[in-house]
Amino acid sequence: MSTGTGFIINKVGHVVTNFHVVKDASEVVVAHGKDTKVHLRPATIVLNAAEKDLVILKCDELPGTRSMTIVNRETKGGQEVMAIGFPGILDKMLSLAGGGPMETGRPGELTISEEDSAAFDPVAFPGNVGKQMPIESGFGGRFVAVAHSAKISEGNSGGPLIDRDGRLVGVNVQMAGTRLGADYAFSIHASELVALASSHGIPIDVTTSKVSRGGGTRLHVLLYIAVAAFAVVLFLLVLRKPRMVMVDAMSRVIPSRRSAPRRTPQGFERGGHSRQALPSADRGTMRLRGRDVQGRSFDLAFSKSDFDRAGGRLVIGRNGDLSQLVVPQDSVSRQHATLVHSNGTVMVADRNSGNGTRVNGCELGVGQPPAALR
């Protein structure tokens, strides 16, 4: 899994990012975080312009977002700009201080702790335009670039470069290296995106007007711009290969005889120090069988009473402090999947695991509703 940044360009769900962000991806999910809620939407590539290092994605509506106005005019040396993106968010997603995201019960929506919510806010770096120039894309083409001093880090790729009015002037792409003691970055000029979208009938909001002079101090203006632009910027989760399978062949939930031995399967343990282990008296009522990505099988036993004690949900994962059903394998995430018991049916939901989950022969996509065990 890797991450990047994207931004919304219209009201029908088109999102722009770099080609290299989604290159060789098997699945792309766009997400927008607000307060303690994170909304996830699967996205498809509808327009690929590798030679310009640009792609346009399409996804369903994300609550709390808006589209961005695009400036189709030359940038000037010294012009104030700001690069927005999500540097380092992958590390935070893989190691959330608050214990990880939890489902809210609504498809495509997760809730996170207040402590972790700051990681899902974009980061804004101010700078100035150096000059406008053509450069090689690295994918067999060229594009008009904006060289500028706004910081771009890993994870910022595909994010917007905006002016003092919060309008798009470029798409962040790469660092240019150190020249004359200063670090410069490149962004794809907004005119390249205008030409691409217009030639394929994708609706966009374009302006050719100059940036306004504005009022207030420079710092006040830039802070205001950054906050306003956050509703436009999204982070992207990119799976670069077919999702590895944690559960390749989950069996039906099988009622066991009460006289059957009640034991934790060899090689597995339950609970941890911060979560009380499930009582052994109720084990064996139901069993769940499968295998991890190395082909090692597992056999988990639990009961309806276990669900009742855990509030109707049992978490499968590697970390005993965060999961009631523990599979101690490196291929399993700290909190990998959730079992939900409702009206006599057991449902399985993936918890944004690193290697994914397969149930009844089908992959569970990120943000998809739980799947019922057959």
N, C-alpha and C positions, 0 to 999 in steps of 0.2 A: 504494500500500500504506500502511496505517496500523496502529497497534497499540493495544491496550487491555489491561485486566486482567480476569480472571474467577476464579471459585473453585468447587470441587466441593461438591455438596450431598448426594450419596448414592453408593452403591457401584455403581450401574448406569450411571454416566457422564453424569449431568446437571450442567451447568455454568451458573452465573448470571453475567450481565454487564449493562451498560446497553444500552437500545435504541439510543441515539445512537452507540454504539461500532460496531454492526453495520448501522446504517441504510444501505440501498442497496448492501450488500455482495453481490458475486457469489460469494465464497468466504470461508469462515472456517476457520482452522486454530488449534487450541489446542495449546499446547506447555508442557512442564515440563522445566526444566534441573536436572541434579544432577551435581556435579563437572564432568567434561568431556564428559558425554553430554547431548544434547537430544532428547527424544522428541516427535514431532509426530503429531497426529491430526486428520483432517478432521472438522468439526463441522457439524451441521445445526440450524436453528432449529425447535424443537418447540413453543414457546409464546411468543407475542409480545404484550406488554402495553405498547404504546407510550405509552398515557396515563399509565402509572406509570414510564416510562423504564426498563423491565425486559424482559429476554428470558431464556429458558431454552434452552440448547443441549444437544445430545446427541452424545457421541463415544465411541469405544472406550476401553477401560481404558488409563490411563497409568501406567507403573511408578513406584513410589516415592511415590505420592500417597495421600491419605485424604480423607474427607469432613468437613464442618464442622457443628458443632452450632449451631442457631439459637435465639436468645433471644427469646421472645415476651412481653415485659413492657416497661413504660415505662422510658425512660432518665431519669436524674436529673442535675440541674445539678451540675457539678463532678466527675462520674464520669470515671475515667481510661479512655481509649480509645487505640487505635492504628490508623492507616490504613496499609494495605499495598498495594503496587503496583509497577509497572515504569515509572517516569518516564524518558523519554529512551532506551528500549531500541531504538527504531527506528533512531536514528542509529548505534548500535553494531552493529546487524545489517547495516546498509548499508556499514559501514566497520570491519570487524573487524581489530584490530591484528595478530592472528596469521595473517592471510591468508585467513580465511573458514572456514566449516564444511566438513567432509568426510564423505562417506558411510561408514558402518561396514559395509555389506553387509547390514544388517538393515532391512527396510521400516520407514519412519517413525522412523529413528534417525540422528542426526548426532553427530559428535564435534568438539569445539572445543578450542582451546588453553587451558591453565591460566590464562593471562593474560586471555583473553576470558571465561572461565567466570563471573567475578564479575558481569558485566553481566546474566547470566541468573538471578541471585539477586534475589528481591524486596527492595524498600527499605521499611523500617518507620519511620513518623513518629508519635511520641507526642503526645497532647493531652488536652483535657478537654471534656466536654459542656457546651455553653452552655444550650440548651433544646431542647425538642421542639415542633415547629410545623408547620402545613400550608403547602405552597408549590405554585406552578404547576409542572407538569412541562415545559412548553414544547412539548408534543405533544398539546394538547387535553384535558388532565386535571390532577389534583392528587394529591399523595401526602403522607403524614406524613413529615416530615424531622427529622433530628437535626442541629442546628447545633453545630459543635465547632471546636476550634483545631488539630487535627491537620492537617499540611500535605497538600494534594492538588495534584499537578502533572499536566501533560499526560501521558497514559499510565497514570495511576492510575485513570481512570474505569472503573467496574465492579468494582473491587477491594473487599475486605472491610474494614469498620470493626469491630474486635474489642475485647472487654473484657479485664480482667486475667486471666480464665480462658481466653482464646483463643477465645471464642465470638462468633458473629456478632451484632452489634447494629445494623448498617446496611450499605448498599451505597453506596460512594463515587460521587458524581455530579458535583459542580461547586463552584467557589469562589463565595462570597457577596459578595465585595468587601471593602473596608476600612471598618470602622465603629469609631468611637471609638479609632482608632489601632491596632486589632487585626485580623488577618486571620482570617476565619471561613470554614469550608467546610460544605457540606451533604452529608449521606448519606441515602439512602432508608431509613426505619425498617424494621427486620427484620420487623415485623408485616405489612408490605405483601407481602413475599416469602412469608411463612407462608400468608397468605390466598390468594395466587395459586397456589402449589404445591398446597395442600390442595384447592382447588376443581377442580383438573384431575387429581387422583389421582397426583401426582408425589411419591414417598416422600421424606421429610425427617426429620431428627432435631431435635425441638423440645424446649426446656425453658422453664419459667417461674420457675426458681429464681434467687435473688439471686446476685450475684457474691461469691465467697469472699473473706475478708479476706487469706488467703495469709500467707506468711512471708518473711523476708529483706528486703533493702532494695528500695526502689521500682525502682531501676535494674536490679537483678538480676532481679526479677520480670518487668519489661518485656522484657529481653533474652531470657529464657527463653521468654516468650510468642511473641516474634517468630520465634525459631528453630523452635518447634513448629508455628507457622502456615504456614511456608514450604511444607510438604508439601501444603497445601490450595490454594495460590494458583497460578494459571496465567497465562501471557501469551498474548494473542490476536493472530494475524496476520490482518488484514482487507484483502481486495482489494475496492475500492469500485467497480470497473467491470470488464467482461470483460477477462480477461488479454490484453494485447497480445502479438502473436505474433512471436517471434524467428525461428523456422523454420516457415514456412507450408506448405511442400511439400518436405520432405526426400526426396531421391531415394534409390533403393536404393544400397547400396554397390557401385559399379561397378568391376570389375577393368579396368585399363587395359593396353594393350599396352606391353611393355617398351621398345619403340622410340619410344613417344610422348614428346614433349618433357616434361621434368621441370622445372617451374618453379612458383614461388609465384604464385597468381593476382594480377593487378594490383589494387592497392589494399589488399593484405593483407600481413602480415608474420608471422613465426613467432618464438616465444620472446622472451626479454628479457634483462636483465642478470643476474638471479639464477637464471634457468633457461636452460640451454644450448639454442640453436636446434636443431631436428631436422635431421639431415644430409640434404642434397638428393639423395643417391644413392638413397634409398629412396622418394622422393616419387613419386606417380603410381600406386602400386599400387591404391589405393582413392580414391574421390572422394565428397564429400558436397556436395550443392547445396541451396540454400534462399534465403530472403530475410528481411530485417529488417522492423521495423514501418513503415518508410517505403517499403517495396517495393523496396529496393535488394538486388539478388541477390548471393550470394557462392558461391564454389566452393573448397572446401578439399580438399587432397590429402594423403594420409598412407598408411602401410603397416603391415603386421603387425609389422615390425621397430620401427616407431615405438612401437607399443603395448608391445612387449617391453622397450624401453629405458625406458619411463615406468612400468613396473610393471603393465601391463595396462589403464591408464586414460589418456585424453587429455582435457584440459580445454579447452573452448571459452570464450573470454571476451574482454573489451576490454583487459585489463591483460596486457601481455607478460611482466611479472615473475611472474605467477601462472598463466598459461595457455600451453599448447603450441600451440594453434591460435587465432590472434588475429583477431578481427573488430573493427576500430577504428571502431565506431559508438556514439554516445551511448546508443542504445536497448538496447545489449547490456551486461549487467552485467559487473563486473570478472572474476568467475568465473560464467559463465552456465549451462553445461551440461557434462555429462561423457559421453564415449564410452567404453564398456567392451567389450573384445574377449574373448569366452569361447566356446570350442568352435566356432569358425568363425562366430559370430554377433556382430554389433555392436549393443550396447544403448545407449540414450540416457536419461540421468537429468537432471532439472532441479535446479539447485543453489540453490533459493530465490531465483531471479532476480527482479528487479523487474518485468519485463514478461512473464515466462512463456515457455514453450516448447511448440510444437506438433509432434508427430511422427505421420506417417502420417494426417494429418487430425484427430488427437485431441490435446486439451490434456493435458499432464502436470501433475497436481495436486501441490501441495506435499506431500512425504513419501511419495508413491507410488513403487512399485518401478520400475526402469528398463523402458523399452519397446523391443522389438526392431525394428530397421529391416527393412522388407519389401523 
